[in-house]
Amino acid sequence: MGFADWMVVTPSLEREFKLESDAKAILEDDHPQEVAKLCAELSKQAWYQQQVIIQATDHIRELEARLALLDAIGYDKHLEKTKKLPWIQRLWNLNVTFFLNNFTKY
């Protein structure tokens, strides 16, 4: 999957039909008060969903930046060398490597 391909929405025909059917039912409703209440609730729900999406994409952006950093420092090669070490020593080595690569250049 390419960069940002996961953000492309391709609904199935069944889901697309259901969405259009629901939208048509709202447009053809004869009770304006109920439609107004529904619109207000959907507006609130859309706002909350938008906030979740913003937070999720920010988190994904942060994770992708961390992955790029690990690629840049050759972390996968480091992993191959340390696979046979106990987990606590691998964690210690990771912290020391990260520190040396990022804080001793200045």
SULURJO-V727518 format. One record per residue. N is the residue number from 0. RES is the residue in three letters. PHI is phi as a letter, one per 20 degrees, with the letter a starting at -180 (none if undefined). OMEGA is omega in degrees with one decimal (* if undefined). Layout:
N:RES:PHI:OMEGA / N:RES:PHI:OMEGA
This chain:
0:MET:none:-178.6 / 1:GLY:f:-179.7 / 2:PHE:g:176.5 / 3:ALA:m:176.1 / 4:ASP:f:-179.1 / 5:TRP:f:-178.3 / 6:MET:e:179.7 / 7:VAL:e:-178.6 / 8:VAL:e:175.6 / 9:THR:c:-178.0 / 10:PRO:f:175.1 / 11:SER:f:178.9 / 12:LEU:f:179.7 / 13:GLU:f:-179.4 / 14:ARG:f:178.3 / 15:GLU:f:177.7 / 16:PHE:f:179.3 / 17:LYS:f:178.7 / 18:LEU:f:179.8 / 19:GLU:f:178.7 / 20:SER:f:178.0 / 21:ASP:f:179.5 / 22:ALA:f:179.7 / 23:LYS:f:179.1 / 24:ALA:f:178.5 / 25:ILE:f:-179.1 / 26:LEU:f:-176.9 / 27:GLU:e:-178.5 / 28:ASP:f:-177.8 / 29:ASP:e:-178.1 / 30:HIS:d:-175.0 / 31:PRO:f:179.3 / 32:GLN:f:180.0 / 33:GLU:f:178.7 / 34:VAL:f:178.2 / 35:ALA:f:177.8 / 36:LYS:f:179.3 / 37:LEU:f:178.8 / 38:CYS:f:179.4 / 39:ALA:f:179.4 / 40:GLU:f:178.9 / 41:LEU:f:177.2 / 42:SER:f:177.5 / 43:LYS:f:-179.5 / 44:GLN:f:178.6 / 45:ALA:f:179.4 / 46:TRP:f:-179.7 / 47:TYR:f:178.3 / 48:GLN:f:177.9 / 49:GLN:f:178.0 / 50:GLN:f:177.8 / 51:VAL:f:179.2 / 52:ILE:f:178.1 / 53:ILE:f:179.9 / 54:GLN:f:-179.3 / 55:ALA:f:179.8 / 56:THR:f:174.3 / 57:ASP:f:179.5 / 58:HIS:f:178.2 / 59:ILE:f:178.3 / 60:ARG:f:178.8 / 61:GLU:f:179.1 / 62:LEU:f:178.2 / 63:GLU:f:176.6 / 64:ALA:f:177.6 / 65:ARG:f:178.8 / 66:LEU:f:177.6 / 67:ALA:f:177.8 / 68:LEU:f:178.8 / 69:LEU:f:176.3 / 70:ASP:f:-177.4 / 71:ALA:f:-178.6 / 72:ILE:e:177.6 / 73:GLY:m:-176.4 / 74:TYR:f:-179.4 / 75:ASP:f:176.2 / 76:LYS:f:177.6 / 77:HIS:f:179.8 / 78:LEU:f:-179.5 / 79:GLU:f:-179.5 / 80:LYS:f:-170.9 / 81:THR:d:-176.9 / 82:LYS:g:-175.3 / 83:LYS:e:-179.9 / 84:LEU:e:173.9 / 85:PRO:f:-174.1 / 86:TRP:g:-178.1 / 87:ILE:f:178.3 / 88:GLN:f:176.2 / 89:ARG:f:178.9 / 90:LEU:f:178.8 / 91:TRP:f:-179.9 / 92:ASN:f:178.1 / 93:LEU:f:179.7 / 94:ASN:f:179.7 / 95:VAL:f:179.2 / 96:THR:f:178.8 / 97:PHE:f:179.6 / 98:PHE:f:-178.0 / 99:LEU:f:-178.4 / 100:ASN:f:-172.3 / 101:ASN:d:-173.2 / 102:PHE:c:-179.1 / 103:THR:d:-179.5 / 104:LYS:e:-172.9 / 105:TYR:e:*
